[in-house]
Amino acid sequence: MDNIGSLLIDAATLMVTGMAVVFIFLTILVYLVRLMSKLVPEEVPAPIATPIQNNKVQSSSSAVSPKVVAAISAAVHQYRASTAK
């Protein structure tokens, strides 16, 4: 049977070696990602073209027809009357 001291030294050596390998790998990975971010251009989404509308069309489309307002008011009144009972 080996001495417990030599086993602890072997375990510590293995642990330090593993930690050093992981640290070196992560350091290399960080620098490679930084290098790639400088070399590869950033993708810019294409601008969304907004349709050009004249003022006449815009003002008429934003106004609500009085018939629509009357229909909505009647529907709300009918709903409230039916749920109140």
Gaussian input, Z-matrix of N, CA and C with variables (Angstrom, degrees):
# hf/3-21g

backbone

0 1
 N
 C     1     B1
 C     2     B2     1     A1
 N     3     B3     2     A2     1     D1
 C     4     B4     3     A3     2     D2
 C     5     B5     4     A4     3     D3
 N     6     B6     5     A5     4     D4
 C     7     B7     6     A6     5     D5
 C     8     B8     7     A7     6     D6
 N     9     B9     8     A8     7     D7
 C    10    B10     9     A9     8     D8
 C    11    B11    10    A10     9     D9
 N    12    B12    11    A11    10    D10
 C    13    B13    12    A12    11    D11
 C    14    B14    13    A13    12    D12
 N    15    B15    14    A14    13    D13
 C    16    B16    15    A15    14    D14
 C    17    B17    16    A16    15    D15
 N    18    B18    17    A17    16    D16
 C    19    B19    18    A18    17    D17
 C    20    B20    19    A19    18    D18
 N    21    B21    20    A20    19    D19
 C    22    B22    21    A21    20    D20
 C    23    B23    22    A22    21    D21
 N    24    B24    23    A23    22    D22
 C    25    B25    24    A24    23    D23
 C    26    B26    25    A25    24    D24
 N    27    B27    26    A26    25    D25
 C    28    B28    27    A27    26    D26
 C    29    B29    28    A28    27    D27
 N    30    B30    29    A29    28    D28
 C    31    B31    30    A30    29    D29
 C    32    B32    31    A31    30    D30
 N    33    B33    32    A32    31    D31
 C    34    B34    33    A33    32    D32
 C    35    B35    34    A34    33    D33
 N    36    B36    35    A35    34    D34
 C    37    B37    36    A36    35    D35
 C    38    B38    37    A37    36    D36
 N    39    B39    38    A38    37    D37
 C    40    B40    39    A39    38    D38
 C    41    B41    40    A40    39    D39
 N    42    B42    41    A41    40    D40
 C    43    B43    42    A42    41    D41
 C    44    B44    43    A43    42    D42
 N    45    B45    44    A44    43    D43
 C    46    B46    45    A45    44    D44
 C    47    B47    46    A46    45    D45
 N    48    B48    47    A47    46    D46
 C    49    B49    48    A48    47    D47
 C    50    B50    49    A49    48    D48
 N    51    B51    50    A50    49    D49
 C    52    B52    51    A51    50    D50
 C    53    B53    52    A52    51    D51
 N    54    B54    53    A53    52    D52
 C    55    B55    54    A54    53    D53
 C    56    B56    55    A55    54    D54
 N    57    B57    56    A56    55    D55
 C    58    B58    57    A57    56    D56
 C    59    B59    58    A58    57    D57
 N    60    B60    59    A59    58    D58
 C    61    B61    60    A60    59    D59
 C    62    B62    61    A61    60    D60
 N    63    B63    62    A62    61    D61
 C    64    B64    63    A63    62    D62
 C    65    B65    64    A64    63    D63
 N    66    B66    65    A65    64    D64
 C    67    B67    66    A66    65    D65
 C    68    B68    67    A67    66    D66
 N    69    B69    68    A68    67    D67
 C    70    B70    69    A69    68    D68
 C    71    B71    70    A70    69    D69
 N    72    B72    71    A71    70    D70
 C    73    B73    72    A72    71    D71
 C    74    B74    73    A73    72    D72
 N    75    B75    74    A74    73    D73
 C    76    B76    75    A75    74    D74
 C    77    B77    76    A76    75    D75
 N    78    B78    77    A77    76    D76
 C    79    B79    78    A78    77    D77
 C    80    B80    79    A79    78    D78
 N    81    B81    80    A80    79    D79
 C    82    B82    81    A81    80    D80
 C    83    B83    82    A82    81    D81
 N    84    B84    83    A83    82    D82
 C    85    B85    84    A84    83    D83
 C    86    B86    85    A85    84    D84
 N    87    B87    86    A86    85    D85
 C    88    B88    87    A87    86    D86
 C    89    B89    88    A88    87    D87
 N    90    B90    89    A89    88    D88
 C    91    B91    90    A90    89    D89
 C    92    B92    91    A91    90    D90
 N    93    B93    92    A92    91    D91
 C    94    B94    93    A93    92    D92
 C    95    B95    94    A94    93    D93
 N    96    B96    95    A95    94    D94
 C    97    B97    96    A96    95    D95
 C    98    B98    97    A97    96    D96
 N    99    B99    98    A98    97    D97
 C   100   B100    99    A99    98    D98
 C   101   B101   100   A100    99    D99
 N   102   B102   101   A101   100   D100
 C   103   B103   102   A102   101   D101
 C   104   B104   103   A103   102   D102
 N   105   B105   104   A104   103   D103
 C   106   B106   105   A105   104   D104
 C   107   B107   106   A106   105   D105
 N   108   B108   107   A107   106   D106
 C   109   B109   108   A108   107   D107
 C   110   B110   109   A109   108   D108
 N   111   B111   110   A110   109   D109
 C   112   B112   111   A111   110   D110
 C   113   B113   112   A112   111   D111
 N   114   B114   113   A113   112   D112
 C   115   B115   114   A114   113   D113
 C   116   B116   115   A115   114   D114
 N   117   B117   116   A116   115   D115
 C   118   B118   117   A117   116   D116
 C   119   B119   118   A118   117   D117
 N   120   B120   119   A119   118   D118
 C   121   B121   120   A120   119   D119
 C   122   B122   121   A121   120   D120
 N   123   B123   122   A122   121   D121
 C   124   B124   123   A123   122   D122
 C   125   B125   124   A124   123   D123
 N   126   B126   125   A125   124   D124
 C   127   B127   126   A126   125   D125
 C   128   B128   127   A127   126   D126
 N   129   B129   128   A128   127   D127
 C   130   B130   129   A129   128   D128
 C   131   B131   130   A130   129   D129
 N   132   B132   131   A131   130   D130
 C   133   B133   132   A132   131   D131
 C   134   B134   133   A133   132   D132
 N   135   B135   134   A134   133   D133
 C   136   B136   135   A135   134   D134
 C   137   B137   136   A136   135   D135
 N   138   B138   137   A137   136   D136
 C   139   B139   138   A138   137   D137
 C   140   B140   139   A139   138   D138
 N   141   B141   140   A140   139   D139
 C   142   B142   141   A141   140   D140
 C   143   B143   142   A142   141   D141
 N   144   B144   143   A143   142   D142
 C   145   B145   144   A144   143   D143
 C   146   B146   145   A145   144   D144
 N   147   B147   146   A146   145   D145
 C   148   B148   147   A147   146   D146
 C   149   B149   148   A148   147   D147
 N   150   B150   149   A149   148   D148
 C   151   B151   150   A150   149   D149
 C   152   B152   151   A151   150   D150
 N   153   B153   152   A152   151   D151
 C   154   B154   153   A153   152   D152
 C   155   B155   154   A154   153   D153
 N   156   B156   155   A155   154   D154
 C   157   B157   156   A156   155   D155
 C   158   B158   157   A157   156   D156
 N   159   B159   158   A158   157   D157
 C   160   B160   159   A159   158   D158
 C   161   B161   160   A160   159   D159
 N   162   B162   161   A161   160   D160
 C   163   B163   162   A162   161   D161
 C   164   B164   163   A163   162   D162
 N   165   B165   164   A164   163   D163
 C   166   B166   165   A165   164   D164
 C   167   B167   166   A166   165   D165
 N   168   B168   167   A167   166   D166
 C   169   B169   168   A168   167   D167
 C   170   B170   169   A169   168   D168
 N   171   B171   170   A170   169   D169
 C   172   B172   171   A171   170   D170
 C   173   B173   172   A172   171   D171
 N   174   B174   173   A173   172   D172
 C   175   B175   174   A174   173   D173
 C   176   B176   175   A175   174   D174
 N   177   B177   176   A176   175   D175
 C   178   B178   177   A177   176   D176
 C   179   B179   178   A178   177   D177
 N   180   B180   179   A179   178   D178
 C   181   B181   180   A180   179   D179
 C   182   B182   181   A181   180   D180
 N   183   B183   182   A182   181   D181
 C   184   B184   183   A183   182   D182
 C   185   B185   184   A184   183   D183
 N   186   B186   185   A185   184   D184
 C   187   B187   186   A186   185   D185
 C   188   B188   187   A187   186   D186
 N   189   B189   188   A188   187   D187
 C   190   B190   189   A189   188   D188
 C   191   B191   190   A190   189   D189
 N   192   B192   191   A191   190   D190
 C   193   B193   192   A192   191   D191
 C   194   B194   193   A193   192   D192
 N   195   B195   194   A194   193   D193
 C   196   B196   195   A195   194   D194
 C   197   B197   196   A196   195   D195
 N   198   B198   197   A197   196   D196
 C   199   B199   198   A198   197   D197
 C   200   B200   199   A199   198   D198
 N   201   B201   200   A200   199   D199
 C   202   B202   201   A201   200   D200
 C   203   B203   202   A202   201   D201
 N   204   B204   203   A203   202   D202
 C   205   B205   204   A204   203   D203
 C   206   B206   205   A205   204   D204
 N   207   B207   206   A206   205   D205
 C   208   B208   207   A207   206   D206
 C   209   B209   208   A208   207   D207
 N   210   B210   209   A209   208   D208
 C   211   B211   210   A210   209   D209
 C   212   B212   211   A211   210   D210
 N   213   B213   212   A212   211   D211
 C   214   B214   213   A213   212   D212
 C   215   B215   214   A214   213   D213
 N   216   B216   215   A215   214   D214
 C   217   B217   216   A216   215   D215
 C   218   B218   217   A217   216   D216
 N   219   B219   218   A218   217   D217
 C   220   B220   219   A219   218   D218
 C   221   B221   220   A220   219   D219
 N   222   B222   221   A221   220   D220
 C   223   B223   222   A222   221   D221
 C   224   B224   223   A223   222   D222
 N   225   B225   224   A224   223   D223
 C   226   B226   225   A225   224   D224
 C   227   B227   226   A226   225   D225
 N   228   B228   227   A227   226   D226
 C   229   B229   228   A228   227   D227
 C   230   B230   229   A229   228   D228
 N   231   B231   230   A230   229   D229
 C   232   B232   231   A231   230   D230
 C   233   B233   232   A232   231   D231
 N   234   B234   233   A233   232   D232
 C   235   B235   234   A234   233   D233
 C   236   B236   235   A235   234   D234
 N   237   B237   236   A236   235   D235
 C   238   B238   237   A237   236   D236
 C   239   B239   238   A238   237   D237
 N   240   B240   239   A239   238   D238
 C   241   B241   240   A240   239   D239
 C   242   B242   241   A241   240   D240
 N   243   B243   242   A242   241   D241
 C   244   B244   243   A243   242   D242
 C   245   B245   244   A244   243   D243
 N   246   B246   245   A245   244   D244
 C   247   B247   246   A246   245   D245
 C   248   B248   247   A247   246   D246
 N   249   B249   248   A248   247   D247
 C   250   B250   249   A249   248   D248
 C   251   B251   250   A250   249   D249
 N   252   B252   251   A251   250   D250
 C   253   B253   252   A252   251   D251
 C   254   B254   253   A253   252   D252

   B1=1.4430
   B2=1.5237
   B3=1.3752
   B4=1.4727
   B5=1.5127
   B6=1.2734
   B7=1.4489
   B8=1.5329
   B9=1.3276
   B10=1.4659
   B11=1.5266
   B12=1.3000
   B13=1.4645
   B14=1.5156
   B15=1.3355
   B16=1.4616
   B17=1.5278
   B18=1.3318
   B19=1.4650
   B20=1.5318
   B21=1.3294
   B22=1.4724
   B23=1.5231
   B24=1.3187
   B25=1.4634
   B26=1.5315
   B27=1.3328
   B28=1.4662
   B29=1.5330
   B30=1.3220
   B31=1.4656
   B32=1.5266
   B33=1.3397
   B34=1.4613
   B35=1.5212
   B36=1.3439
   B37=1.4667
   B38=1.5240
   B39=1.3170
   B40=1.4583
   B41=1.5251
   B42=1.3320
   B43=1.4494
   B44=1.5307
   B45=1.3327
   B46=1.4685
   B47=1.5263
   B48=1.3228
   B49=1.4561
   B50=1.5281
   B51=1.3196
   B52=1.4662
   B53=1.5072
   B54=1.3371
   B55=1.4578
   B56=1.5244
   B57=1.3204
   B58=1.4613
   B59=1.5260
   B60=1.3352
   B61=1.4707
   B62=1.5194
   B63=1.3277
   B64=1.4620
   B65=1.5215
   B66=1.3222
   B67=1.4624
   B68=1.5255
   B69=1.3255
   B70=1.4708
   B71=1.5283
   B72=1.3278
   B73=1.4681
   B74=1.5267
   B75=1.3265
   B76=1.4650
   B77=1.5239
   B78=1.3327
   B79=1.4607
   B80=1.5237
   B81=1.3296
   B82=1.4635
   B83=1.5272
   B84=1.3156
   B85=1.4532
   B86=1.5240
   B87=1.3199
   B88=1.4682
   B89=1.5251
   B90=1.3374
   B91=1.4612
   B92=1.5225
   B93=1.3210
   B94=1.4670
   B95=1.5280
   B96=1.3226
   B97=1.4648
   B98=1.5182
   B99=1.3186
   B100=1.4698
   B101=1.5197
   B102=1.3278
   B103=1.4611
   B104=1.5246
   B105=1.3162
   B106=1.4635
   B107=1.5203
   B108=1.3210
   B109=1.4646
   B110=1.5216
   B111=1.3199
   B112=1.4645
   B113=1.5182
   B114=1.3291
   B115=1.4539
   B116=1.5241
   B117=1.3242
   B118=1.4599
   B119=1.5283
   B120=1.3361
   B121=1.4747
   B122=1.5276
   B123=1.3062
   B124=1.4606
   B125=1.5202
   B126=1.3377
   B127=1.4536
   B128=1.5186
   B129=1.3251
   B130=1.4541
   B131=1.5266
   B132=1.3245
   B133=1.4640
   B134=1.5216
   B135=1.3211
   B136=1.4619
   B137=1.5227
   B138=1.3199
   B139=1.4633
   B140=1.5271
   B141=1.3134
   B142=1.4579
   B143=1.5195
   B144=1.3189
   B145=1.4587
   B146=1.5222
   B147=1.3277
   B148=1.4541
   B149=1.5170
   B150=1.3088
   B151=1.4628
   B152=1.5207
   B153=1.2960
   B154=1.4682
   B155=1.5175
   B156=1.3177
   B157=1.4587
   B158=1.5133
   B159=1.3128
   B160=1.4593
   B161=1.5232
   B162=1.3231
   B163=1.4618
   B164=1.5251
   B165=1.3375
   B166=1.4499
   B167=1.5259
   B168=1.3295
   B169=1.4634
   B170=1.5207
   B171=1.3159
   B172=1.4575
   B173=1.5296
   B174=1.3107
   B175=1.4537
   B176=1.5195
   B177=1.3458
   B178=1.4601
   B179=1.5301
   B180=1.3504
   B181=1.4566
   B182=1.5226
   B183=1.3301
   B184=1.4576
   B185=1.5271
   B186=1.3490
   B187=1.4602
   B188=1.5236
   B189=1.3427
   B190=1.4603
   B191=1.5256
   B192=1.3014
   B193=1.4605
   B194=1.5244
   B195=1.3351
   B196=1.4727
   B197=1.5330
   B198=1.3234
   B199=1.4676
   B200=1.5336
   B201=1.3405
   B202=1.4589
   B203=1.5273
   B204=1.3126
   B205=1.4666
   B206=1.5224
   B207=1.3345
   B208=1.4647
   B209=1.5273
   B210=1.3370
   B211=1.4637
   B212=1.5256
   B213=1.3242
   B214=1.4659
   B215=1.5238
   B216=1.3236
   B217=1.4710
   B218=1.5175
   B219=1.3387
   B220=1.4643
   B221=1.5263
   B222=1.3256
   B223=1.4645
   B224=1.5237
   B225=1.3172
   B226=1.4650
   B227=1.5286
   B228=1.3449
   B229=1.4705
   B230=1.5248
   B231=1.3488
   B232=1.4648
   B233=1.5285
   B234=1.3471
   B235=1.4716
   B236=1.5216
   B237=1.3108
   B238=1.4599
   B239=1.5247
   B240=1.3355
   B241=1.4663
   B242=1.5278
   B243=1.3457
   B244=1.4593
   B245=1.5281
   B246=1.3203
   B247=1.4686
   B248=1.5286
   B249=1.3029
   B250=1.4532
   B251=1.5231
   B252=1.3183
   B253=1.4702
   B254=1.4784
   A1=109.52
   A2=114.37
   A3=118.42
   A4=111.11
   A5=113.40
   A6=120.89
   A7=108.72
   A8=118.62
   A9=123.05
   A10=110.83
   A11=117.50
   A12=121.28
   A13=111.72
   A14=117.16
   A15=119.50
   A16=110.95
   A17=118.04
   A18=120.62
   A19=111.54
   A20=115.59
   A21=119.02
   A22=111.13
   A23=117.76
   A24=121.37
   A25=110.00
   A26=116.78
   A27=120.17
   A28=110.67
   A29=117.43
   A30=121.41
   A31=110.99
   A32=116.85
   A33=120.41
   A34=111.08
   A35=116.96
   A36=120.62
   A37=110.49
   A38=116.86
   A39=121.26
   A40=111.04
   A41=117.49
   A42=121.44
   A43=111.20
   A44=117.13
   A45=120.94
   A46=110.34
   A47=117.72
   A48=120.85
   A49=110.87
   A50=117.43
   A51=121.22
   A52=112.39
   A53=116.47
   A54=119.86
   A55=111.40
   A56=117.30
   A57=120.79
   A58=110.84
   A59=116.92
   A60=120.03
   A61=110.63
   A62=117.64
   A63=121.19
   A64=110.42
   A65=118.11
   A66=121.43
   A67=110.81
   A68=117.32
   A69=120.65
   A70=110.19
   A71=117.56
   A72=120.95
   A73=110.92
   A74=117.41
   A75=120.24
   A76=111.81
   A77=117.27
   A78=120.80
   A79=110.46
   A80=116.67
   A81=120.25
   A82=109.76
   A83=117.87
   A84=121.93
   A85=111.38
   A86=117.27
   A87=121.10
   A88=110.06
   A89=117.47
   A90=119.57
   A91=111.95
   A92=117.63
   A93=119.39
   A94=111.58
   A95=117.84
   A96=120.68
   A97=110.28
   A98=117.59
   A99=120.53
   A100=111.03
   A101=116.78
   A102=120.78
   A103=110.57
   A104=116.96
   A105=119.94
   A106=111.84
   A107=117.70
   A108=120.01
   A109=111.23
   A110=117.75
   A111=120.51
   A112=111.50
   A113=117.95
   A114=121.24
   A115=113.00
   A116=117.05
   A117=120.79
   A118=108.06
   A119=117.54
   A120=118.67
   A121=110.90
   A122=114.20
   A123=120.39
   A124=109.07
   A125=116.31
   A126=120.18
   A127=109.32
   A128=115.37
   A129=121.26
   A130=107.22
   A131=118.03
   A132=118.76
   A133=110.70
   A134=114.88
   A135=120.02
   A136=108.87
   A137=117.29
   A138=119.48
   A139=110.01
   A140=115.53
   A141=121.16
   A142=108.02
   A143=115.04
   A144=119.65
   A145=108.97
   A146=115.72
   A147=119.99
   A148=108.46
   A149=117.72
   A150=119.25
   A151=110.63
   A152=114.27
   A153=120.09
   A154=107.32
   A155=115.79
   A156=120.72
   A157=108.73
   A158=115.48
   A159=117.24
   A160=108.68
   A161=116.81
   A162=121.79
   A163=112.45
   A164=118.00
   A165=121.40
   A166=110.95
   A167=116.92
   A168=121.21
   A169=110.32
   A170=116.40
   A171=120.35
   A172=110.82
   A173=118.41
   A174=120.13
   A175=111.40
   A176=117.65
   A177=119.18
   A178=111.35
   A179=117.84
   A180=119.37
   A181=112.30
   A182=117.49
   A183=119.74
   A184=111.40
   A185=117.92
   A186=120.59
   A187=109.32
   A188=115.71
   A189=121.14
   A190=108.05
   A191=115.02
   A192=121.15
   A193=110.09
   A194=117.32
   A195=119.58
   A196=112.31
   A197=117.78
   A198=120.49
   A199=110.52
   A200=116.14
   A201=120.10
   A202=109.88
   A203=116.92
   A204=120.71
   A205=110.54
   A206=117.06
   A207=120.87
   A208=110.51
   A209=117.42
   A210=120.28
   A211=111.29
   A212=117.04
   A213=120.76
   A214=110.82
   A215=116.38
   A216=119.52
   A217=111.12
   A218=116.75
   A219=119.95
   A220=110.81
   A221=116.74
   A222=119.74
   A223=111.20
   A224=117.69
   A225=121.51
   A226=110.31
   A227=115.82
   A228=119.50
   A229=110.53
   A230=116.90
   A231=120.89
   A232=110.63
   A233=117.22
   A234=120.37
   A235=110.91
   A236=117.00
   A237=120.44
   A238=110.80
   A239=116.01
   A240=118.83
   A241=110.88
   A242=117.25
   A243=119.53
   A244=112.05
   A245=118.60
   A246=120.77
   A247=111.62
   A248=118.25
   A249=120.54
   A250=111.59
   A251=117.07
   A252=120.33
   A253=112.87
   D1=136.68
   D2=-178.87
   D3=-77.35
   D4=161.26
   D5=178.47
   D6=-70.22
   D7=140.08
   D8=-179.13
   D9=-63.82
   D10=-30.28
   D11=179.31
   D12=-65.10
   D13=-43.10
   D14=179.92
   D15=-68.69
   D16=-31.79
   D17=176.18
   D18=-67.64
   D19=-39.67
   D20=177.74
   D21=-66.46
   D22=-37.58
   D23=178.42
   D24=-66.35
   D25=-41.85
   D26=177.49
   D27=-63.58
   D28=-40.83
   D29=179.59
   D30=-65.35
   D31=-42.86
   D32=178.99
   D33=-65.40
   D34=-39.93
   D35=177.84
   D36=-62.40
   D37=-44.42
   D38=178.79
   D39=-63.45
   D40=-41.03
   D41=179.71
   D42=-64.90
   D43=-46.48
   D44=-179.73
   D45=-64.61
   D46=-39.87
   D47=178.38
   D48=-63.38
   D49=-43.97
   D50=178.36
   D51=-63.66
   D52=-42.61
   D53=178.32
   D54=-65.03
   D55=-38.69
   D56=179.12
   D57=-66.15
   D58=-40.92
   D59=178.69
   D60=-63.14
   D61=-44.32
   D62=179.31
   D63=-64.32
   D64=-42.70
   D65=179.69
   D66=-62.42
   D67=-44.91
   D68=179.71
   D69=-64.30
   D70=-43.11
   D71=179.24
   D72=-60.91
   D73=-46.05
   D74=-179.32
   D75=-66.20
   D76=-36.90
   D77=177.42
   D78=-63.40
   D79=-45.21
   D80=178.40
   D81=-63.04
   D82=-39.82
   D83=-180.00
   D84=-62.84
   D85=-42.84
   D86=179.51
   D87=-61.74
   D88=-45.83
   D89=-178.80
   D90=-68.18
   D91=-34.23
   D92=176.95
   D93=-68.06
   D94=-37.82
   D95=177.77
   D96=-66.86
   D97=-40.72
   D98=176.65
   D99=-62.86
   D100=-41.98
   D101=178.80
   D102=-63.79
   D103=-42.90
   D104=178.76
   D105=-64.15
   D106=-37.66
   D107=-179.56
   D108=-67.10
   D109=-26.71
   D110=176.81
   D111=-82.84
   D112=-33.61
   D113=-176.82
   D114=-81.52
   D115=-41.43
   D116=-177.43
   D117=-87.53
   D118=125.95
   D119=-179.37
   D120=-70.84
   D121=149.98
   D122=-179.53
   D123=-74.81
   D124=135.85
   D125=179.85
   D126=-77.50
   D127=126.00
   D128=179.01
   D129=-107.34
   D130=125.23
   D131=-179.80
   D132=-66.20
   D133=147.11
   D134=179.94
   D135=-65.77
   D136=138.57
   D137=179.71
   D138=-66.50
   D139=142.26
   D140=-179.95
   D141=-83.18
   D142=122.86
   D143=-179.22
   D144=-77.11
   D145=124.52
   D146=177.64
   D147=-94.55
   D148=134.22
   D149=-179.94
   D150=-69.34
   D151=141.10
   D152=-179.88
   D153=-88.37
   D154=122.98
   D155=-179.83
   D156=-117.97
   D157=142.33
   D158=175.76
   D159=-81.61
   D160=165.41
   D161=-173.37
   D162=-65.41
   D163=-31.35
   D164=-178.16
   D165=-63.37
   D166=-46.39
   D167=-178.71
   D168=-69.10
   D169=-38.99
   D170=-177.13
   D171=-66.97
   D172=-42.00
   D173=-177.34
   D174=-70.92
   D175=-35.58
   D176=-179.49
   D177=-74.60
   D178=-30.72
   D179=-179.57
   D180=-77.49
   D181=-24.42
   D182=-178.95
   D183=-84.72
   D184=-20.15
   D185=179.64
   D186=-79.35
   D187=140.17
   D188=-179.99
   D189=-97.19
   D190=134.37
   D191=-179.20
   D192=-65.06
   D193=141.00
   D194=177.95
   D195=-62.07
   D196=-29.03
   D197=177.82
   D198=-66.15
   D199=-37.91
   D200=178.95
   D201=-67.37
   D202=-42.09
   D203=178.37
   D204=-61.72
   D205=-41.41
   D206=179.53
   D207=-65.99
   D208=-40.44
   D209=-179.84
   D210=-65.83
   D211=-41.59
   D212=178.65
   D213=-66.36
   D214=-42.13
   D215=178.86
   D216=-62.23
   D217=-41.48
   D218=179.41
   D219=-65.77
   D220=-39.49
   D221=-179.99
   D222=-66.16
   D223=-41.47
   D224=178.77
   D225=-65.24
   D226=-42.70
   D227=179.26
   D228=-62.62
   D229=-42.53
   D230=-179.97
   D231=-65.85
   D232=-39.01
   D233=179.29
   D234=-65.76
   D235=-43.68
   D236=-179.34
   D237=-66.34
   D238=-36.51
   D239=179.59
   D240=-68.67
   D241=-35.07
   D242=-178.14
   D243=-77.39
   D244=-29.08
   D245=-179.30
   D246=-87.30
   D247=-15.98
   D248=-178.62
   D249=-75.92
   D250=-21.29
   D251=-177.80
   D252=-78.44

